[in-house]
Amino acid sequence: MVEVSHNEVKYQIETREHDLYGFGVDVFMLEKDGGRPKEPIAFIPGSDDSAATAKTVQWLKIAFPVELQGKKKK
């Protein structure tokens, strides 16, 4: 299992063969204490581990963009 971090949140990636989509990875959003939920938040298909992991990193950037730090209006 591979762990990636995005926006100070850790995700665990586990490879799996899906009946419909073929090979890919399940993405689990880890709890603050490091615990892993039973259900993944997404399945990302890919031709191999590295391709699916790269697609997962791209997906995280799109699905959970970094919030811009701007000046607050009064």
C-alpha positions as CSV (number, residue, x, y, z in Angstrom):
1,M,0.0,0.0,0.0
2,V,1.2,3.5,-0.9
3,E,0.4,6.6,1.1
4,V,0.1,10.1,-0.5
5,S,-0.6,13.4,1.1
6,H,-2.6,16.3,-0.3
7,N,-3.7,19.5,1.5
8,E,-2.3,18.0,4.8
9,V,-4.6,15.0,4.5
10,K,-3.2,11.5,4.1
11,Y,-4.6,9.0,1.6
12,Q,-3.8,5.3,1.3
13,I,-3.8,3.6,-2.1
14,E,-4.5,-0.1,-2.4
15,T,-4.3,-2.0,-5.8
16,R,-7.3,-4.0,-6.9
17,E,-8.8,-5.7,-9.9
18,H,-12.3,-4.3,-10.6
19,D,-14.9,-6.4,-12.4
20,L,-16.0,-3.6,-14.8
21,Y,-13.0,-1.2,-15.0
22,G,-10.0,-3.6,-14.7
23,F,-6.9,-2.9,-12.8
24,G,-6.6,0.2,-10.6
25,V,-6.5,1.4,-7.1
26,D,-8.9,2.1,-4.2
27,V,-8.3,5.5,-2.5
28,F,-8.9,5.6,1.3
29,M,-8.9,9.0,3.2
30,L,-7.1,8.3,6.4
31,E,-8.5,9.5,9.8
32,K,-6.5,12.1,11.8
33,D,-5.3,9.3,14.1
34,G,-4.1,7.2,11.1
35,G,-7.1,4.8,11.1
36,R,-8.5,3.7,7.7
37,P,-12.2,3.5,7.0
38,K,-13.7,0.3,5.6
39,E,-14.9,1.9,2.3
40,P,-12.7,3.8,-0.2
41,I,-13.7,7.3,-1.4
42,A,-12.8,6.4,-5.0
43,F,-11.5,3.8,-7.5
44,I,-9.0,5.1,-10.0
45,P,-8.3,2.8,-13.0
46,G,-4.8,2.5,-14.4
47,S,-2.7,0.1,-16.5
48,D,-0.3,-0.5,-13.6
49,D,0.6,0.6,-10.1
50,S,2.6,3.7,-11.1
51,A,0.0,4.8,-13.7
52,A,-2.9,4.5,-11.2
53,T,-0.9,6.3,-8.5
54,A,-0.1,9.2,-10.8
55,K,-3.7,9.5,-11.9
56,T,-4.7,9.4,-8.2
57,V,-2.4,12.3,-7.4
58,Q,-3.9,14.3,-10.4
59,W,-7.4,13.4,-9.3
60,L,-6.8,14.6,-5.7
61,K,-5.5,18.0,-7.0
62,I,-8.7,18.4,-9.1
63,A,-11.2,17.0,-6.6
64,F,-9.7,18.8,-3.5
65,P,-8.0,22.0,-4.8
66,V,-5.8,24.1,-2.5
67,E,-7.7,27.0,-1.0
68,L,-6.2,30.3,-1.9
69,Q,-5.1,32.5,1.1
70,G,-6.5,35.9,0.4
71,K,-7.3,39.0,2.4
72,K,-10.4,38.9,4.4
73,K,-13.0,41.6,3.8
74,K,-14.4,43.4,6.9
